[in-house]
């Protein structure tokens, strides 16, 4: 194989340049063409905003220098745009409901899934109504008061895991127990909020520039593993329920649940590939692809009623989602949590500092990365980011939800970049060049989707129609969805992939040809070791709560150690946002065309496809595959 090494600073054929993107998850960056001198960098014909070029006269913010300087700068930049944020959203009329409902369905399904998981892990002290309520409150606050209203917030899988360990600890303490678990959590979130305030006023969000693909994709792959683990555990439990049913019926419930979960995954993947169908009008195929997961949930829920429990029994078959009404006593007791703060022993209040620190580290990474990916350079946003201000608001959200006895929220993936991408071209004349790439930067869509999540609190009879197997299947779907576009996963496949079997027209990331295979494999082994260490800690009983600390440790590991172990030329392609794709110009020698009638393109574009489109790089010279 001949490696095409591009010297740093050299221009690539076609005058292409990499867009600056900090890829901290499984989001694939792209390249955008260099504009000619005098041309606009913006798709709508405008010049680069002053905040991007530095022409706004604002001084550069430094971490731990200037108390609250970053917050003040963010506020000065966003305050004059606040009215425009609302007028743009209302100015497009009913068109705003398309992206709003799209992101609503992308938010509410994970919320239901996490709510069921919370119910299982905390003996119903937290459940679906609590998660929906927290998501709705935080979403409304972000849309109205947030510096970056495009950021979607909600409950994420890592916080579910942290609360699981916190409950195990509280349940094992004679002076806490399940009775004081909620007040203990409130103390944890009070301390968490205070730590957020310290970091926000210390301009700590400037440190997000150190987040690279290595730490981001390791974190994203960990979340995928946790999704799969939760799905397997949930389906395993289906073979043990209903508890008061005969063994034969438990077996039927388990087998039927596995079938429903598998059917959901396959159907969702099939429907989300509707854009590649040759049946139906383009608008219909796009509609099916955008709402494929939600449509699959409805269809599989209907199919689940093909098997029912015998008449006269008190249990369901399959087991369905347990969702209480928002006004049920088990839910309303949450609002009384602050009355019991004084019941938590002083020693346990001190212990609350430990999970508070861990949650702060987790949110600092996850929230900032979500905000980052919602406004990457490829979106060409005109309005400035507000990382410091939004992290301060994240602390206020955490404090409020804690006092209400609810779990905390933070920026979520992949919903945040999905939201931005869904707003591209809204309200624009798409017949004009570049109009389809203009993002409608406003607050209405986030507000609408948050209100819709809140409305779900009052339709629990509808939610209870769904079998739990649908939620476990959705976990598997989210895990699978995160793999395409994840370079880490692709590098793992290189250990077993026959590169010479590629067909003409198929593409591979450019690093495959630009980086020596030895460096690629060594880098992948290091990343696998890091992933194994973090995942292994999650199995360490109550000590597993420390897993966010190991995630954050990946950043200095990459910054100070890995940089010494690899040539700069290799790291430039293995651990930066630029992931150029090269097209194979001719079939490899190991291609068997007898299989052509069975071959087909993938129908699942992955989380990367929710952010931006793939661009194939110009091929400088034909790859020599022998």
N, C-alpha and C positions, 0 to 999 in steps of 0.2 A: 504494500500500500504506500502510495506517495502522499505525504502530508503537505497540505498547502499552508505554510506558515505565513501569516500576514504580519509584517513588522508593525510595531506600535506606531501610530501616527500615519501609516500609509493609507492611501485611499483605495477602496474596493471598487471593482468594476461597476460602472453605473453611478458612481459618486453617492454611495449609500453611507449612512452614519448610524451608529447605534443610538437609540433613544435611551435616556438615563432613567432607569427604573430600578428600584430596590426590590427585587423579587424575594420576598420573605416567606413564601408559601408555595403551593403548587400552581402558581400563575406563570404562564409563559410570556416572556416579553417578545416584542417584535422589533423590526427595523422600519424606519420611515424614511422616505427619500429626502435628500438634501434640497432645500429650496434654492432657487437661483437668487443671485444678488438683487436686492430690491423687492423680491417677492415676499409675500406674507408667510409666516410660519403657521398661522392659524387657519383651520379649514374654512372659516367664514370670511376670509379675506382680511382679517385684522392682523396687526402686528403682535408680536409676543407681548404679553402683559408686563407692566413695569416690575411687578413682583418677581417675575422670572428672570428678567434681564438685570435686575439690581438698580434700575433707573428710578425707583421710588424713593431713593435716598435713605432707606432704613438701614441701620447698622446691623452687622452680622451678630446673631445671638450665639453666646458661648455657654456651655454647661457650667453651672455653679458660679457664673459671673453675672452680677446684676440681678437683685432680688425681684422676681416677677417680670423681668424684661421681656421674656418670650410671650407671656400672657398679654401684657400691654401691647406688644407689637401686633399680635393676632387680633386683638380687639380693635385697634386703630384701623387695621386693614379691612376687617369684615363689617364694621359698623356702618360705613356709608353704603354698603351693598344690601343691607337688611331689607329695605323696602323693595328693592329690585328682586330679591329672592322670592317674595310673595307675588309681586306683579307678574313675573314670568310664569309662575305656576298657575295663576288664575287666568292668564292671558291666552292660554291654549284651550280653555274650555274643557269639554268632556274628554279630550284626548289625553289628559293627565291620568285618567283612570286606567288606561292600558298598562303603563309601567307600574302604577300603584298596585293594581290587583296581581300583576305578575310577581312582584316582590313580596306581596302579602302571602301568596301561596307558598313561596320559597321560604318564608319565615315561620308560618303557622304550623306546617308539617313537622319541622324539627322541634318546635316548641312542644307539640303534643307528644312527640317521642321522648324528649328529655323529661317532660312531666311524668310520663309513665315510669321512666327510669328512676326519677326522684321518689316516686311513690314506693317503688320496690326497695330502694336502698335506705329509706328513712322511716319505714313503718308508717307511711301515709301522713307524716308530719308535714311534708311538702308533696304536692301533687300537681296535676295539670292546671287547675285554676290558679295556683300560685305562680306558675311559670308564665301563663298567659297574662296575668295581671302585671307581673314585673316587666315583661316584654312590652306591654302596651304603655305603661307609665314611662319607662325609659325612652321608648321610641317617640312619644309625644314631646318629652322634654328635649330630646336631641333635635327634633325637627323644628321646634320653636326657638330654643335658646342655643343650639349647637353652633359652633363656628363653621363646621362643615356639615350641612344638612343632608348631604348625600350618604353619609355614614349610617349604616344599619346596625342597630344594637340589639342584643338578645342574650338569652342564656346559651352557653356553649358546653360542649362535652367535658372540657377540663374542669370546669367548676362543679359539674356533677360528680366527678371523681373526687375532688377536694372535699365536697360535702359528705360524700360516702365515708371518707376517712375520719372526718370530724365527728360523724355520728357514731362510728365504731368506738372512737375515743370516749365520747360522752356516755355512751351506753355502758361502757366498762368502768365508769367512775361512780362510786356510791354517792358522792355529793352532787352529781349532775343527773345522769340518767336521761331517758327520753323526755321526761317532764320539763327539764331545763335546757333542752337542746336548742330550742328557738332563741331564748334569751342569750345563751352562750354565743350563738351565731351572730346575734345583734352586736354583742361586744366585739366580736371579731371584725365585723364590718365597720364599726365605729373607728377602730384602730386602723383598719385598711384605708378608710377615707382620709384620716389624718396623714397617713404616709403618702397618699396620692397628692394631698395638698403640698407637702414638703417637696416632692419630686416636681410638681408642676411649677412652683415658685422658684425652684432651683434650675429651671430650664433643662431638666433631664431629658426631655424628648428630643433634644439635639443628638442624643446618642443613637437614635434609630438609624443614622447613616452607617453605623457599624453592622447593621443586620444584613446578612448576605444570604445567598441561596443555600449555603450549607446548613445554617441554623434553621432557616425558614422551611426548607423541604424536609428536613429531619423532623421538625415539629408537625408539619402537615401529614407525614407518613405515620407518626405516632398517633395522631388523631384518627387516621383511617384504621389503624390496628385496634384502637379502643372502640371504634364503631363495630368492627367485626366481633370483638370480644363480647360487647354488650348484646349483639344479636345472637351469638351462639348461646350465651347464658340464658337469654330470654326464651329461645326456642327449646332449650333443655328443660327449663321450668314448665313449659307447656305439657311435657310428658308426666308431670307430677300433679297436674290440676285437671279438673276440679277436685279438691281434696276429699269431698264427701261423695265422689262418684266411684263406681266400681273400676277396677284396674283396666278392664277392657275399654271403657269409655275414656280413660286417661290416655291410653295408647292411641285411640282414634283422634282425640284432641291434639296430641302431639304430631301425629302423621299429617293430619289435615292442616295444622298450623305451618309445618315445614313446606307443604305444597303451596299454601297461600303466599307465604313469604317469598318462595322461589318464583312463583308466577308474577308477583309484584315486581321483582327485580327485572325479570326478562321483559315484561310488558313495558315498564318505564323506559328501559333502554331502547326498546323497539320504537316507542312513540316519540322519544326525544330525537330519533334519527329521521323524523318525518320530512325534514327539508330535503333529504336525498331520495324521497319517493318520486315515482312518476305518475302517481294517482292523485287527483284532486287539484284544485286551484292553488297557486302559490300562497295566497293569504291563509287558506285552510291548513296547508302543510306547516306554515309558520306558527299558526295558532296551536296546532297539535304538538309541535316540537316544544314550544315555550311552556305549555301547561301539561306536558307529558306525564310528569310524576303525579300531579294532582288527578289527572284523568285515570291513571292506573290505580290510584287509591280508591276512587269511586267504583271502578269496575270490579276490583278484587273484593271490595266490601260487599257488593251485590252477590258475587259468586259465593262468598262465605256462607250465605244462607241456604246453599244447596244441601248442607249437612246441619241438622239441628238435633238438640237433645230431645229425649222422649217426653211425652206429655206428663205433667204431674211432678216433675223434678224441680229443684230450686236452683240448679246451676245451668249455665249456658254452654253450648258447644258450637263453635269454638269459644274460648274465653274472650270476652269483649272488654274494651277499654273502660276502666272505672273512672268516671269524671263527675265530681260532685258539683252542685250548683254553687255559685259564688256566695249565696246567702245561707248555705248550710252551716251549722254550728262548727263542724270540723274545719271549715275554711275561715269563718269569721273570728275564730279564736286567735288567728294570726294577728289581727289588729290590736290585740291586747298584750302583745309581747313586751312592750316597753314597761308595763306595770310590774313585770317580774324581773327586771334587770337587777334590782337589789337583792334578789334571791340567789344569784350566782355568787358562790364564795369568792372572797378576794383572791385566793390563790389561783382559782380557775380563770378569773379575770386576767391575771398576769399571764397564764398559759395562752390566752386568746391572742397574745401578741405574736406567737409563733405562726399559726395559720394566717394571721393578718399579713405578716411579712411575705409569706408564700403567695397569697392571693395577689398582693401588690406586685410582686415580681411577674406573676403570670399575666396580670392585666397590662402591665407596662409593655410586655412583649406583644401580647395578642391584640390589645386595643390599638396600639400605635401601628402595628403591621396592617391591621384591617383598614385603618384610616389611610395608610400609605397606598394600599392597593386600590382603594376607592378613587384615588386621584393621581394615578401614575401619569407620566408625561404623555403617553400615547393617547390619552383621552383629550389632550389639548384643552384643559379647563382654563377658563379666563379668570376665574376668581381664585384668590390665594388660599392656601391651606391654613389650618389653625390647630396644629398639633398640641401646643402648650395649653391653649384655652380649652380645647376639647378634653384633654386629660384632667384639667381642673373640674370640668363638668362631669367627667366620669367619676371623680371622687365625690361630688355632690350627689350624683345618682346613687352611688354605693351607700352613702350615709342615709339618704331618704329611704331606700329599699330596706336597709337594715332596720331602721326605726319602725317600718311597717311590718317587720317580720317576714320579709320576702327574700328570696335568693338574689344575688347581684347579677347584673348584666354587663356586657362589654361589647366592643365591636366584633362582628362575627364574619366568618368566611364560610362559603364564598359569596354570601348574600351582599356584602358591601360592594365589591366590584360588579356583581351582577346588576345591582341597582343602577350604578353609573352607566353601564353598557345599555341597559334597557331604555335609558333616556336619550340615546343617540338618535338624532333626526326627528325627535318629537316636536311638532309645531313648525317644522321646516318644509320648504318646498323641495322634496327629494329629487326633483328633476334638475335642480341646479347642482353644478359640480361641488363636491365636498359637503353639501348640506346634510347628507345622511350621517356624517361624522361629528356633527355639532351636538354637544351634550347640553340638554336643557337643565341648567343649574338653578334649582329652586327648592322650596321647602314643602310644597303641597303633597308630592307623592309619598314622602316619608310620613307626613302627618296622616294621610288617608290610610296607608297600610297599617299604621299603629292603631288607629281608631278601629279598623276592621278586626285586628287582633283582639282589642278590648271587647268588641261585640261578641266574639266567640265565647266569652265568659257566660253569656246568657243563652247559649244554644247547646248546653251539655247533653240534652236528650239526643241531639243529632250526633254529637261526638261519640256517645256511648254505643252507637250502631256499629262502629268499626271494631273488627277483631284485633286483638293485640298483635297477632301475627303480621298485620299490615305494618305496624310500627317497627317490628324486628326486621322485616324485609326492607323497610325504608332505611334502617341503619346500614344494611349491606349495600343498598343502592348508593348512599352517600359515600361509603368507603370506596366503592368501585369508581364512582364519579371523580374522586380525587386523584386517581392514578394517571390518566392521560394528561400530558403537559408537565408531569413531574419528572425532571431530568434524573433524579435519584432512582426512581423506579426504572427508567429506561436504561440507566447504567447497570442496574442489577441484571436486566435481561441480556446484556452483552456477554455475560458469562456463559450463556447457553445459545446465543443467537449465531446463526451462520450468515455473516455479512454478505458473503458471495452469492447468496440466494435471492438478493434483492432484484426486483423487476424494474424495467425501464419506467420512469415516471414516479416511482415510489421515492419518498424522501426520508432522509435521516438528519438528525441535528448535526451541524457542522463540526462539533467537537469530536465526533467519531473519527473524522479524517484529519482533524487539525491537532489532536492531542495524542501522544504516544499511548498505545494500549496499556503499557505498564503503569503509566501515571494514572490513567483512568481507573484501572482496577485497584491500584493502591488507594486512591482517593475514595473509591466506593467502599473498600474494606474498612477504612477509618470511619466513614459515615455509618456503615452498618454496625460497627462496634459502638459508636456513640448512641445510635438508636436502641441497640440491645441494652445498653447500660440504663438509659432513661426508662425504657419499657420494663426492664427487670425491677427497677425501684418501685414501680406501681404495684408489684406483687409482695412488697416487703411489709405487709400488715399496715398498722397505723403510720409507720415510717414512710410509707409510699406517698404520703402527702407532700414530701419534699421534691417530687419529680419536677415542678417548675424551676427549682433552683438549678437542676442539671440542664434544663433546656436553656436557661439564661447563660450557663457556663459554656455553652457551645459558641457563644459570640467571642469571648476572649480566646477560646481554644483556636478558633479560626484566625483571629486577629494577630495572635502572638506566636503560635506554634506551627500551625499548618502552613503558614506563609513561608516558614523556613524549610519545609520538607519538599516543596515542589517548585519547579521553575515558574517564573512569573507568566511565561507564555502559556503554560498549562492551566494555571489558576484563572487566567483571563477568560478561558472558555468554560472551565468547569464550575466556577463559582462567581459568575457575574450574571446580571439580568439578561444579557444578550444571548439568545439561543437561536442562532440563525439556522435555517433548514436548507439543505442542498438536495437538489433533485438528481436521482440516478439517471444518467443519459442512456444507458443500455442495460439489457438484462445481464445479471451475473451468470457465471458458468454453471451454477447449480440450480437454475430455474427449471422446474418441471411444468410445462404448459398443459399437461394432462389435467391438472387441478384447476385450470382457469375457470371452468364452469362453476366451481364451488367457491371461488375467491370472491371477496367483496370487501369494500372499505368499511372501516369502523363507523358505527353509528353514534357513538358517544364521544363528543368532543372534549369532555372533561371540564374542570374548573377553569382551565386556561382559556377555553373558548368563550367563557362568560365575560372576559375582560377585553380581549381584542382578537382580531382575525390573524390567521397565520399568513406569513409572507415568505415566499421561497426566495432564497438569496441567489444572485447570479452565480453561476458556476464558472470559476476562473479557468479551469482546465479539466479535462475528462479524468475521472478517477480511474486509476489503474488497478483493477482487481484481478489478481491471478491466483 
